[in-house]
Amino acid sequence: MSAWIRTLVKRKRTKIVLVGLTVTFSLALILMVKLQSDTEQPVTKTHKVIIRTENAESTTVTERHKMAILVPFRDRFEELLEFVPYMHDFLNKQGTAHQIYVINQVDDYRFNRAALINVGFLESGKDCDYIAMHDVDLVPVNPAITYPYPRTGVYHVASPDLHPLYHYKKFVGGILLLTRDAFTSTNGMSNRYWGWGLEDDEFFVRMRRQMLEIERPSGITTGYETFRHIHNRKKRRRDTAKHFNQTQELRHLDKKTGASNIKYTIDSKTDITVAGAPAKIINVVLDCDLKDTPWCLKPEYHTVYKAKGLIP
């Protein structure tokens, strides 16, 4: 992108920084955070596997697992303040080893949840052998809900019969766990979904093409009250608008983009604690190919970009 375009499209970068620095949040919210190098984490969860061999005694093998919680994020500070300590406490009580990664989009393009998840997968610690694609506005309230290592590769925590809003059979959004191998096999998620919605449905097709079996919770009796959805639709409206040829283009499976070829820059990384709960903030600048996905631009930039012949 040329220098004049960079000047034209000024990125309004929202950063979360340590105590001692000024943090300007929307709605004048001030988030106080501090470094906590010695924060207690649960001991890595173990599973005992008994191997029985002929003419030999049983052998016990210990498997160790740790989950990277990937939270795609932009300007949802009130929800983040609630999410981080709540989920840290919830998982600690279950003995589930974890690390929360908040993947914060700081460029001035439209929000791209799927691309941020791809970035989180690439940037999360390799000591985590499975990931949770986790919405910041959805938390479990039933302690029977668990976040296990997915034995089949995929485990959909917020299943259609439990999610408070979405109940169609192919729904895989909200909270989805995958092993690193399973996520890699799909090439992650499509990078072409700028704005809100549909990226999970496309990812369902990717998983099906790889013949991944999706497990879901069983024996949960709390139904649609199993999770709490804390999003305020009146206060934060979804960016559901479709621009240019976005609707037609996204009707087809994206076979070109994914975690293997996403283009982005890490603006900064910060370790924080919220009410004693640790999290890692990764401030991300996504790149957009205007020839491929001009709908990444916010509507207020369409006129000037069209005048310069940069978009149709």
N, C-alpha and C positions, 0 to 999 in steps of 0.2 A: 504494500500500500504506500503511495507516494506521501511525501512530507506534508503537502497541502491538505491531503485527506486526513492525515493524522491530526492536523491543526483544526480542521473542520469538525471532525467527530471527536470531541473531547471526552475522554472516558471519565465518568464520575465514579471513581473507585472508592468503594466502601471497605475499609480495613478494620480489623479487630486487633488492637495492640495491647501491650502490657500496661499495668498500672504505672502512672508517671507520665504517660502520653495522653494527649487529648483524643477522645473518640467521639465523633459526631454521628449520632444515629438519627434515623427518621423518628419523628414524634418525640424528639428531645430525650430519647432514652439513653441512659449512660450505663454502659456495661463495665463493671469493675472486675478485673481479672488479675491474677498473679501467677508467677512461675511456681511450680511445685515439683521439684525434682524427685522428692521422696514420697510421692503419692502412692498409697497402697493400692495394688491391683490384686485381684484374686489369683491364686495359684493356677497355672494353666490347667484346664480341665483335662482329666485323663479318663480313658476307657480301657478296661481290661479285656483282652481277647484271649480266650483259651484255645490253644491249638492242640488237638489230639492226634497222635501218630501211633501206628501199629507197633506193638512191642516197645513202647516208650511211654514215659510218664508225661502228663500234661505240662505244657510250657505256658507261662503267662507273659504276654507282650503288652507293654504300656504305650498307648498312642496319645500324643499331646496335640491339642488344637487351640488356636487363638483366632478370634474373629475381628476383622476390620469393618467397623460400621461407617459406611460412606453416606454422608448427608449432603446432597446437592442443595445449594443455598444461595439466596440473595435477599437482603433486606427483611429478613423475618426474625428480628432480634428478640422480640417478646417470646416467640415460640422457642427460639434457641435457648434462652435463659431457663425455660422450663424443661426442655428436652434433655439437655446434657446431664444435669444432676439426677433427673428422674430415671433415665435409662442406665446410668452408671450404677445407681443404687439397685435397680431392678435386676440387672445382670449379676452384680456382686452377690446378691442374695441367693442366686442360683449357682454360683460358682463358675460362671461362664467368663473365661478370660477374653478381654476385648480391648480395643482402642478405637475411640471415636475420632473420625476425620470429617471436618466440616469443609466441603469443597465450595469456596465462596467465589462466585463469578463477579469480577470487578471491571470487566470491559463494559462498553455501552451498547452492545448488541442485545437482542431479545434473549430471554432466558433459555438455556439449553440443558435440560436436566440430564438427558442421556449422555451428552458429551462430558458433562461434569463427572458422571459416574465412571466413564472411561478414564478420565484423568485421575480420579481417586484410586481406581484399580492400579494404575501405573505408578502412582506416587506413594501408595500405602506400604507399610512395612512388610518386608518379605518374611518376617516372623509370624505374620498372620496367614494361615493357610486356607481361610475362607472369608467371604465378604458378605455383608448385609447391605443391600440397596435399600436405604431407609428414608422415608419422608420425614421431615422435621415436625410435621403437624399430626403425626399419628403415633400413639403410645399404647402399649397393652395395659389393661387394668386387671386382667385375670392372671394370677400368679401361675396358673397351669400352663400358660403360654411359655414355650421355651424357644431358645435359639440354638439348636443343635448343629453339629457338623453334618452337612447333608450327605448321607450315605449313598444316595443315588445321583448326587451332583447338584440337585436343586431341591430346596425346601421353601414353599410359599407360606410364610407365617400368617400374613393377612389374607387368608383364603376367602373366596367369594361368599361362603356361608357364614363368615365372621366379620368381614369388613363392614363398617357402618353405612357405606354409601354404594359400593360397587359389587354387584352380585352375579354378573354374567360368567359363564363357565371358563372362558379363556382369559379372564382377568388375572394378571400376575403382578400388579402394582402394589404400592403401599410399603410392604416389607418383604423382600425376597432374598433368600440366602443361596449362595452358590460357592462351590469349591473354586479355587483359582483355575484348575484345569477345565472345569465346565465353562467358566466365563471365557477363557481363552479359546475354547473350541468353537464358540459362536462369533469370535472376533469382537466380543463385547457388544455394545449397542450402536445403533446408527447415529452418526453425527449430524444428520440433516433435519432433526426435529427442533426447529427454533419456535418458541412460543409454547403454549401449554397443550399437552395431551397427545395420545396415540403412540408415543414411543414404546410404551409397555406392550401394546398389542403387536407391534412389529417385532419386539424381542421375543414374544411368545412363539412367533413363526420361526425365528432363528433357532430357538431351543428345540422345536419340533423337527426341524431339518437335521439337527444333530442327534435326534432320537433320545433326547434327555428326558428322563422320567421325573415328573414334578410331584414331589410328596407334599402333603398338607397335614395340618393338625387333625387329630381324631379324638373323640371323647370329650370335646369341649361343649359344655351345656349352656354357655352364656350368650350364644348367638351373636346378634348385631351389637350387643353391649360388651363384647370382649375387648374392644379398643375404644379409646377416646380420640375423637378427631377435633383438634383445637384450632382449625383454620376458621377465620372470620371472613365469610364471602363478601359481606357488605363493606368491610374495611379494606380487604385486599382482593380485588377482582382478578380473575384468571385472564391471562392474555390468550384468548382462544381465537382471535382473528386470523384469517388466512389471506395472504397477500400474493400477488403475481400468480404464478402457476403452482402454488404450494399444494393445493388440494389435489390436483391431477398427479403431480410428481410423487406425492406420498401415498398414493394408492398402490404403488408397486414396492415389492421387497427391495430394500437397499442392499445390493450385493457388492458395493464398492467401498463403503466407509465403515469404520469401527475403531476399536482400541489400537489396532496396529498402525493406523495412519492418521490419527487425530493430530491436529496442529494447535499448539498452545504454548504459552509462556507462563512460568511461575513468577508472579510478582513478588511474593514473600511467603514465608512460613512462620507461624507463631505457635508456641505451646502456651495454653491458658488453663486456668481452672475456673469453674463456675460453681459457687457454693461448695467448694472442696472437690468437685469432680473434674478430672483432667480431660482435655480435648486438644486436638491439633487443628489449627486453622491453616488452610492452604488457599491463598489468594491467587486466582487463576485468570489469565487473559486468554480468551478463546480467539482463534483465527477463523475468518469466514471467507469462503470463496464466493465472491459476488456473482460470478458467472454460473455457478452451480446452484447456490441457494441465496438469491437476492432477498428472500423473505427473512433473512437474519437481521436486516435493518429495521429499526423502529420507524413507524410511519412518518415521523417528523423529518426524517432524512431523505424520504423518497424523491421529493421535488428536486432538490439540488443534485442528487446523484443522477437522476434522469436527465437533467439539463446538461450534465457533463458527459452523458453517454455511457455511464458506468453500469447502469442497469436498464433493462427494457422498459 
